[in-house]
């Protein structure tokens, strides 16, 4: 077999291999039949040296190359669409993860808020006992400030210094006080009435100072 003929047959094999890959990608019966018929034509020229090998080259030039170009164009378009779908899936997964994390944070906040409420209730009860007994014991629960340190940035509302001043303003005759706390007399009375059961509704912050309502 002369080199010229061999080169055309090798080139034909390369075309068939490309067509086979595209056929596998699309997994379509029509494209697979085109691949099979192209193989048959190739074998016809390969097994019969009397046929003009240029006609095989012309066949690929006029037909196979056009089919491959069209299939590649469709494949590229499909891959772009697939890429967009995967991007959207990744985005949705990221959003789901973010929402899940947010829900986990909120659930944790709710649990910690309940613990904080219990600490505050216990602290208020001890403060009442201290005021009644004139005790100098520290009334507040251990780590009572951990909750605000953890959640103030995300969950507490900002106050101006003026607003804070108005909220904590009081007249001495209306409060009980000791070395650790100042509490309004009417508020202490209501706390006693309801057995020191309170609920955390919201947090406020102004600089380093915090208020829990």
C-alpha positions in Angstrom: 0.0 0.0 0.0 1.4 3.3 -1.0 2.0 6.1 1.5 -0.6 8.4 0.0 -3.3 5.8 0.3 -2.2 4.9 3.8 -2.4 8.6 4.9 -5.9 9.0 3.6 -7.0 5.8 5.4 -5.4 6.9 8.7 -7.1 10.2 8.3 -10.4 8.4 7.7 -9.9 6.3 10.8 -9.4 9.5 12.8 -12.6 10.9 11.5 -14.4 7.7 12.4 -13.0 7.8 15.9 -14.2 11.3 16.4 -17.7 10.3 15.1 -17.7 7.3 17.5 -17.0 9.6 20.5 -19.8 11.9 19.5 -22.1 9.0 19.0 -21.3 7.8 22.5 -21.9 11.3 23.9 -25.4 11.7 22.3 -26.4 8.1 22.6 -28.7 8.6 19.7 -29.8 5.8 17.3 -29.6 8.0 14.1 -26.1 9.2 15.0 -25.0 5.7 15.8 -26.2 4.5 12.3 -24.3 7.3 10.7 -21.2 6.1 12.5 -21.8 2.5 11.4 -22.3 3.4 7.7 -19.2 5.6 7.8 -17.3 2.6 9.1 -18.7 0.4 6.2 -17.7 3.0 3.6 -14.2 3.1 5.2 -13.8 -0.7 5.1 -15.0 -0.7 1.5 -12.2 1.5 0.4 -9.7 -0.2 2.8 -10.4 -3.6 1.4 -10.6 -2.6 -2.3 -7.5 -0.9 -3.7 -9.2 -0.6 -7.1 -11.4 2.1 -5.7 -10.2 5.7 -6.0 -9.0 6.6 -2.4 -9.6 10.3 -3.1 -13.3 9.6 -3.1 -13.1 8.4 0.5 -11.3 11.6 1.4 -14.0 13.6 -0.5 -16.7 11.7 1.3 -15.3 12.7 4.7 -14.8 16.3 3.5 -18.3 16.7 2.2 -20.2 14.6 4.7 -18.4 13.4 7.8 -16.7 16.7 8.6 -20.0 18.6 8.3 -21.8 16.0 10.6 -18.9 16.2 13.2 -19.0 20.0 13.1 -22.7 20.1 13.6 -22.6 17.6 16.5 -19.8 19.4 18.2 -21.7 22.6 18.0 -24.8 20.9 19.6 -22.5 19.3 22.2 -20.9 22.6 23.1 -24.3 24.2 23.5 -25.5 21.3 25.6 -22.4 21.4 27.8 -23.0 25.1 28.3 -26.6 24.4 29.4 -25.3 21.5 31.6 -22.7 23.9 33.1 -25.5 26.4 33.8 -27.6 23.7 35.4 -24.7 22.6 37.6 -23.9 26.2 38.5 -27.6 26.6 39.5 -27.4 23.3 41.5 -24.3 24.5 43.3 -25.9 27.9 44.0 -29.1 26.1 45.3 -27.0 23.8 47.5 -25.0 26.8 48.8 -28.3 28.5 49.6 -29.7 25.4 51.3 -26.5 25.1 53.3 -26.8 28.8 54.3 -30.4 28.4 55.2 -29.7 25.3 57.2 -26.9 27.0 59.0 -29.1 29.9 59.7 -31.8 27.6 61.1 -29.2 25.8 63.2 -28.0 29.2 64.5 -31.6 30.2 65.3 -32.3 26.9 67.0 -29.1 27.3 69.1 -30.1 30.9 69.9 -33.5 29.7 71.1 -31.9 27.0 73.3 -29.4 29.5 74.7 -32.1 32.1 75.3 -34.0 29.6 77.4 -30.9 28.9 79.5 -30.2 32.6 79.8 -33.8 33.2 81.0 -33.3 30.5 83.7 -30.0 32.2 84.8 -31.8 35.6 85.0 -34.7 34.2 87.0 -32.3 32.5 89.5 -30.3 35.7 89.7 -33.3 37.9 90.4 -34.5 35.4 93.1 -31.1 35.6 94.8 -31.1 39.4 94.5 -34.4 39.5 96.2 -33.1 37.2 99.0 -30.0 39.3 99.3 -31.9 42.6 99.6 -34.3 41.0 102.1 -31.5 39.6 104.3 -29.1 42.5 103.7 -26.6 39.9 102.3 -23.5 40.9 100.5 -23.3 37.7 98.4 -22.9 38.0 94.7 -26.4 37.3 93.3 -25.8 36.7 89.6 -25.5 33.3 88.0 -22.1 32.1 86.7 -21.4 33.2 83.1 -24.5 35.3 82.9 -22.8 37.6 80.4 -21.8 34.8 78.0 -25.1 34.9 76.2 -24.9 38.6 75.3 -21.2 38.3 74.3 -22.1 35.5 71.9 -25.3 37.0 70.4 -25.3 40.7 70.8 -23.7 41.5 67.4 -26.3 39.5 65.5 -29.4 39.7 67.6 -29.4 42.8 69.8 -30.7 46.2 68.6 -28.5 49.3 68.7 -29.3 52.2 71.0 -27.9 55.7 71.1 -26.3 56.9 74.3 -29.2 59.2 74.8 -31.8 56.4 74.5 -29.7 54.2 76.9 -29.6 57.0 79.4 -33.4 57.4 79.3 -33.9 53.7 79.8 -31.7 53.4 82.9 -32.7 56.7 84.5 -34.4 56.3 87.9 -35.2 58.1 91.1 -33.5 56.8 94.3 -36.7 56.7 96.3 -38.3 54.2 93.8 -35.6 51.6 93.8 -33.9 48.9 95.9 -30.1 48.8 95.6 -27.0 47.1 96.9 -23.4 46.8 95.8 -24.4 44.7 92.8 -27.7 45.9 91.5 -30.4 48.5 91.3 -34.0 47.4 90.8 -37.3 49.3 90.8 -39.5 48.5 93.8 -42.6 47.9 91.7 -40.7 45.6 89.4 -39.4 43.5 92.4 -43.0 43.3 93.7 -44.3 41.9 90.4 -41.4 39.5 90.2 -42.3 38.2 93.6 -45.9 37.9 92.6 -45.0 35.7 89.5 -42.3 33.7 91.3 -39.5 35.4 89.4 -40.6 33.8 86.1 -39.5 36.0 83.2 -38.9 35.6 79.5 -36.3 37.1 77.2 -37.9 39.2 74.5 -35.1 41.2 73.0 -31.6 42.6 73.6 -30.4 46.1 73.2 -26.8 47.4 73.0 -25.0 50.7 73.2 -21.3 50.5 72.9 -20.1 47.9 75.5 -23.3 48.2 77.5 -26.2 45.8 77.0 -29.8 45.6 78.1 -31.9 42.4 78.1 -35.7 42.9 78.1 
